[in-house]
Amino acid sequence: MFENKKYVIINANEVLSINFSYVEQHSAETLRYNKDKTKTFVKFEGENPKWEDEEGNIVDFFNDKTIYTYDEMVVELNKSEWIINE
């Protein structure tokens, strides 16, 4: 079920650069943020998504990011920076 899913952690200030048509989240409001709200993540299936910006340039946003598998992402999300105790 999760074998084809890929996850990328991004800085919160990069959220506006995401084209939500290419990831599984629908908007910035549907993202999960870390404890201090400086990081979030998106998920996608298949190849690294690329899209065109308003000027027609190809945006390879995830090219320099670490891409995690489901199991790797579970490990990341269990780190203290992602656990919010309320």
C-alpha positions in Angstrom: 0.0 0.0 0.0 2.8 2.4 0.9 5.5 0.8 -1.2 5.3 3.4 -4.0 4.9 6.4 -1.8 7.8 8.8 -1.5 8.2 11.6 1.1 10.2 14.8 1.1 10.9 17.0 4.1 10.9 20.7 3.2 11.4 23.9 5.1 8.2 25.7 5.9 9.3 28.7 4.0 9.4 26.6 0.8 5.7 25.6 1.0 4.6 28.3 -1.4 6.9 26.9 -4.1 5.0 23.5 -4.1 2.7 22.8 -7.0 0.0 20.8 -5.1 -1.2 19.2 -8.3 1.9 17.0 -8.2 1.8 15.8 -4.5 -0.9 14.1 -2.5 -1.6 17.0 -0.2 -4.1 19.5 -1.4 -2.8 22.8 0.1 -0.5 24.3 2.7 -3.3 23.9 5.2 -3.3 20.1 4.9 0.4 19.7 5.7 1.7 18.4 8.9 4.4 20.6 10.5 7.1 19.8 13.0 6.9 21.0 16.6 8.3 24.5 15.9 6.6 24.8 12.5 9.9 25.2 10.6 9.5 22.0 8.6 6.8 20.0 6.9 6.7 17.2 4.3 4.9 16.2 1.2 4.3 12.8 -0.4 4.0 11.6 -3.9 4.1 8.4 -6.0 6.3 7.4 -8.8 9.0 9.6 -10.3 10.2 12.9 -8.8 7.5 15.4 -9.8 8.5 18.3 -12.0 6.3 21.1 -13.2 6.4 24.3 -15.2 6.5 27.7 -13.5 4.6 30.7 -14.8 7.4 31.5 -17.2 7.5 28.0 -18.7 10.7 26.9 -16.9 10.8 23.3 -15.6 10.9 23.2 -11.8 12.6 20.2 -10.4 11.9 21.2 -6.8 12.8 17.9 -5.2 16.0 17.3 -7.0 18.3 18.4 -4.2 16.1 17.0 -1.4 16.3 13.7 0.4 13.5 11.4 -0.7 12.4 9.0 1.9 10.5 5.7 1.7 7.6 5.0 4.0 9.7 3.1 6.5 12.4 5.8 6.5 9.7 8.5 7.0 8.2 6.7 9.9 11.7 6.8 11.6 12.0 10.6 10.9 8.5 11.4 12.2 9.3 9.5 15.4 12.1 11.9 16.2 11.4 14.4 19.0 11.2 17.4 16.6 8.0 15.9 15.1 6.3 14.7 18.3 3.8 17.2 19.6 2.6 16.5 23.1 -0.6 18.4 23.9 
